[in-house]
Amino acid sequence: MKETEDHATLAEAFNADEPRVNWHDETLWFIRQKRDKAAHTIPDWELLRETASQIKHNVLSNLHDYLLQFEANAKANGIIVHWAADAAEHNQIVHAILQKHGVDRIVKSKSMLTEECHLNEYLAEHGIEVIDSDLGERIVQLAKEPPSHIVLPCIHKKKEEIGDLFHEHLGTAPGVSDPQVLTEAARQHLRETFLTRRAALTGVNFAVAETGEFVICTNEGNADMGAHLADVHIACVGIEKIIPKREHLGVFLRLLARSATGQPITTYSSHFKKPREGHELHLVFVDNGRSTQLGREDFRNSLKCIRCGACMNTCPVYRRSGGHSYHAAVAGPIGAILAPNLDMKKNADLPFASTLCGSCSNVCPVKIDIHQQLYKWRQVIVQEGYADRKKTMGMKAMTQTFASPSTFKLAGKAGRWFMRNVPFVLNNKMNPWYKQREMPEPPKESFGEWYLRNRKKTDE
Amino acid sequence: MSSRDSILATVARNQPAGLPLPVVPSFVLEEEDLVEKFTNVAVGIGSKVFRVKSLEEVKQVLLEEHGTSGRIISSFPQFSAIAETAIAPDVDPHSLADVHLAVLPAQLGVAENGALWVTDAQLPLRVLPFICQHLALVVPQQSIVPLMQQAYEVIGVQDYGFGTFIAGPSKTADIEQSLVLGAHGARTLSIFLYYQTQDKRLIF
């Protein structure tokens, strides 16, 4: 199997087109600003975040009981509950339900969990066609790409590229790139899909233990169009998406859309409690490493995530490296602390894709200490021997240099001399520090030298 | 051991020591005029808001906005002259694909976000408010609550099969962040705030 390229390599490819990177950066910053504006309209915003955070802490510390409570209530409501230990089992469960109903084409609304499990590929291998119905997801599906953002799946695409895709696949006129016209074409195409698919698959935003109901939030109405028209509705949910009581929706629904896009709430917040008369409603609980993460004291808080994407929109690294550079279903800062739990070796590079500026933690609606977890993952990854060898060697050399004052002085002197007299020794393709960067003029003397000289003067 | 049991066992083993469930503080809305706040937010997210005194007024506004040519469904018997008002619950939801306009009551509205709450009790079929081209929701002005917190206080332990908050027309900004109204659900949402007097109650 081809080795996945690491974040730095993929980011470099993304950075080849500078105007495009600037555009990507500005677009996401614009969304971050909308989030700020929405948050600032609520005087109790910080109290709201703290409340949400505490509720999630309570959930994680009582998850076993809440899962059982949800299961019992959901069953009483007529929902069929399944449990999947990992991605493979999740995919098998979904496939078996579809087989039972003789379904070979389904419509799906957004579910990052099914991305994580690679459900679409699995079902395609078994002869089942999946059509993604969220507009952004449909666009990346037509482009044969994964989503690059959990809330805005095709944020990396220009409207002209989308116009070309629609021209090829949906028969729009060549050269059309007006978002209004393209959205209307997708509406017509997907309406036909909704009306002809007998099974609909959706994600879940919140599962309420107290009532056994679950809530799905969309702006487009695609989850509802799929679910209410199909004979079978399958909802896939990570075990951490539980909240204790219905009234807690009054906390989380105030935070989710404001943090995600700056909207006061999504257009639709649909509560599914019982199946339609004579129809089947399935819910598949998926673990896939979550129960392991729950046991990692330093990292369990990542399970508080409500998938708003605010940490991505604010991240200076995400904005300038693009979602695909994270080579994981969930990109950005939160993805970088979730992915190493699933596969530490494959995702060893991700916790290093951060400046540790902490902006992610500051905007997180459930107060996950994201940047601190990134820092802690780095330590675990180095200890487990998964760090980049060049980085390890560099760090070791740096440790030795900093540990000895004489080596440090000598290294400083040498560095300044080389930079001034033979810059090409340092400024070449071998040295990543010079990529898209110029170094400042080297000073004539070090701070140490300057200090010694000036202190003498004052002493005299 | 089944996956269910092994997941639950690992969760039980790995979950941290019990942390208390916080009491949710009593949040308040700064603005005092709920109708004004609701209207401003709802218009801001693309809804049209009308203040009316009778269902007759609702009918007039809708006829002006949408005409009479398309298929109209309403759960208000008062609309029987222009709409289908008795849709059987067991009708095939696909048969609603050509609905032009749906006129339905909502239980409550939320001032902070312009959302309206409807459940099976208001919906002849679950798919109706999504599949129709245009949606109109009628809500008593007195049923506007300040925040989502108060909305859930009113909802309480309602035993619905399906319920949804609807805030504005269906929309997307997936193409270069350009806002487009009318993604997969209704293209427009008209909200009628009904002023309910003591002596002349609207029957839902």
Interface residues (C-beta under 8 A of the other chain):
Chain A: T27 F30 I31 P43 D44 L47 L48 T51 Q54 I55 H57 N58 L60 S61 N62 L63 H64 L67 L68 W83 A84 A85 E89 S133 D134 L135 G136 I139 L152 P153 C154 I155 K157 K158 K159 I162 P179 Q180 L182 T183 E184 A186 R187 L190 R191 F194 L195 N219 E220 G221 N222 D224 M225 H228 L229 I239 P244 R246 E247 H248 L249 G250 V251 L253 R254 T261 Q263 P264 I265 T266 T267 Y268 S269 S270 H271 F272 K273 K274 P275 R276 E277 G278 F285 D287 S291 T292 L294 G295 E297 R300
Chain B: S2 S3 R4 S6 I7 L8 T10 V11 A12 R13 N14 Q15 P16 A17 G18 L19 P20 L21 P22 V24 P25 F27 V28 E30 V41 I45 P89 D90 P93 H94 A97 V110 E112 N113 G114 A115 L125 R126 V127 F130 I131 L147 M148 Q149 A151 Y152 E153 I155 V157 D159 Y160 G161 F162 G163 T164 F165 I166 A167 G168 P169 S170 K171 T172 A173 D174 I175 E176 Q177 S178 V180 G182 A183 H184 G185 A186
